[in-house]
Amino acid sequence: MGKFINPFTDVGFKIIFGQEFSKPRLLDFLNTLLEGERVITDLKFLDKEQPAIYDGDRSPIYDILCETDSGEKIIVEMQNREHPNFKERMLYYSSEAIARQGEKGTGWGYDIKAIYMVAFTNFVLTGYTGQLRIDVSLTDQDGRLFTDKIRLICLQMPCFTKEADACENHFERWIYILKNMEILDRMPWAAQNAVFQRLAEVAEVSKLSKKERLEYDHALKRYRDTLNAMTGAEQKGRAEGLAQGMAQGMAQGVDRANRENALRMKADGMPAELIAKYTGLDMDTINSL
C-alpha cells in the first residue's frame, strides 16, 4: 500500500475535498480551476443535500455539494466507471440543482444562482480523446453565451500524462498530485505551498484513525474491484470482437472461394443446379456471376 491515500476512493475523496476541514483545499482547487473567471472566498458544505456514498451500480461515484459565498452551488464528483450516458447524467444533476431553487408563489421571478458541476473521470468520453479538460456552457448556435447559470467541467484524468517537472502551473500540479498520489513517496511542492503541505499531512495512510483505516481499506477494495471489472469487460469486449472478426473473415473467405469455384464450373458448362448443390450458392447469385 502506498504512503498516501488514493483520492479516487470514496473515503480518500472525502478526506481531501469533502469535509469541513477540507475547505481550504477545495477552495484552492476550485479557484485554480476557475482562475481568471471568478474568485470564491468561502464555501458551505450542504450536508443535508449531499448524496451519500452510493451502492450497487453507482458505488464508484461520490458527490460533494457546496455553496459559495455568493449563493452559487458547486457539485464536485468523481467517477471511476465509464457510464454510457455520463454527459446526460451531468446535465441531469446540474438541472436538478437549478430546479431545487424554485420557490412557491408569484413573487419569486426565477432569480436562480449559477450551478457549477466539476467531474473527475477515470475514463475518456467519446469524442474527447487526449483532452484533459472539457468546458461546457449554454450558448446559442452562433457561439454566444446564452446564460452563465450552468457550467459543466469534466476533468479526464487518463488524458494527463505529464511528469512532475513538466507541470507548468498550479492547476497542472493539482492534477498531477491527484492522479499519482497513491504511488508518491513524498508530496511534491509541499515545501513551497501550504495547501500541498497540509494535504501531505492529512493524506498519509499511517495517520488515519483505526475507524478511518478500516473504511479506507474497504473503499480501496471497492475501487480495485471496479477497475478489475472494467479491465475484464474491456478484455472480454476485445476477445469477442476478435472472435467476431475472425468468424466474419472466415465466412467471407468461404463465400469468395465458392464464387470462384462456381465461375470455373460455369466456364466448364456445368448446369446451375449442380453448381448450387456443390457450392451452396443460390441460383440468383450463380446466374449473376
C-alpha positions, -999 to +999 in steps of 0.1 A: +000+000+000+012+035-008+022+062+016-008+084+007-045+076+002-060+070-031-081+101-039-104+081-062-118+060-034-149+075-018-131+078+016-100+094+000-121+118-020-140+128+011-108+134+032-093+156+005-123+176-006-155+166+012-153+177+049-153+209+068-115+207+075-110+201+037-124+235+028-090+253+022-080+225-002-114+226-021-113+264-022-077+264-036-085+238-062-118+255-074-101+289-076-073+273-096-098+257-119-117+289-124-087+312-124-094+344-145-132+339-142-141+344-106-128+341-070-146+320-044-138+334-009-158+309+011-178+276+008-205+260+028-210+222+027-246+213+022-246+181+042-284+176+041-285+177+003-252+160-003-257+125-017-243+097+003-219+071-009-239+051-035-244+014-036-247-010-064-242+004-099-234+038-086-208+028-060-179+043-079-195+078-076-191+103-048-205+138-049-199+169-029-225+196-029-215+230-016-225+266-018-203+296-025-203+329-005-225+344-032-250+316-033-239+295-063-240+258-060-210+236-069-211+199-074-178+181-073-179+145-084-155+116-090-165+088-113-144+057-119-166+036-140-175+045-176-212+054-180-228+053-214-249+084-206-224+103-185-229+136-203-266+133-198-260+125-162-240+157-156-268+177-173-295+160-152-278+166-118-269+202-126-305+208-138-318+192-107-298+216-086-313+245-106-348+232-101-343+230-063-340+267-062-377+272-072-399+289-048-437+288-044-458+319-053-457+346-079-430+368-063-400+346-070-393+356-106-368+328-115-339+345-098-316+315-098-280+312-088-254+296-111-246+259-109-211+246-115-205+208-119-170+195-118-165+159-126-132+139-123-134+108-145-111+078-147-122+072-183-124+092-215-157+104-231-164+095-267-151+122-290-127+138-264-096+116-266-065+134-254-084+163-239-078+167-201-104+194-196-138+197-212-157+230-205-194+233-213-215+264-212-250+271-225-246+291-258-266+299-288-258+284-323-236+314-330-214+306-300-226+335-279-232+328-242-269+324-236-267+323-198-240+319-172-263+299-148-250+265-158-214+253-162-201+218-166-164+209-163-151+174-169-115+165-160-105+133-178-076+120-157-063+094-182-055+123-206-030+139-182+004+123-188+029+150-176+056+142-151+061+164-120+089+185-135+068+192-166+039+208-148+037+244-158+011+259-133-008+253-101-037+236-119-014+210-135+004+204-102-030+197-086-039+172-114-005+155-111-008+150-074-044+137-076-036+113-104-003+100-088-009+104-050-012+067-042+022+059-056+041+090-043+068+086-017+066+123-009+043+152-017+058+173-044+058+211-040+048+208-003+078+229+008+066+258-015+029+255-010+010+254+023-020+237+008+000+208-005+019+206+028-013+202+047-025+177+021+006+156+028-002+157+065-039+146+062-035+122+034-009+098+049-024+064+053-004+059+086-022+089+101-057+076+096-076+066+127-085+030+132-120+036+120-108+056+090-083+029+081-110+002+081-133+024+060-104+033+036-093-004+032-129-013+023-131+017-001-098+007-017-111-028-023-142-015-039-121+008-061-098-020-072-128-043-078-143-016-100-110-013-120-107-051-123-143-053-136-137-025-161-105-043-173-123-076-175-151-060-195-126-044-219-107-077-224-140-096-230-150-070-255-118-072-273-119-110-273-155-110-286-146-085-312-116-106-324-137-138-325-164-120-344-139-106-368-123-140-374-157-156-380-167-129-403-134-132-422-137-169-425-173-166-438-162-141-463-133-163-474-156-193-479-180-172-499-152-159-521-139-195-527-174-207-535-179-179-560-145-186-577-154-223-579-188-215-594-172-194-621-149-222-631-179-246-631-199-223-653-169-220-677-168-258-679-206-258-688-219-274-656-256-268-650-266-241-625-284-267-603-253-287-599-232-256-592-257-247-565-255-282-550-217-282-548-211-246-537-242-238-516-248-206-536-283-196-545-294-196-581-296-158-583-260-155-572-249-182-597-268-165-626-253-131-617-217-144-619 
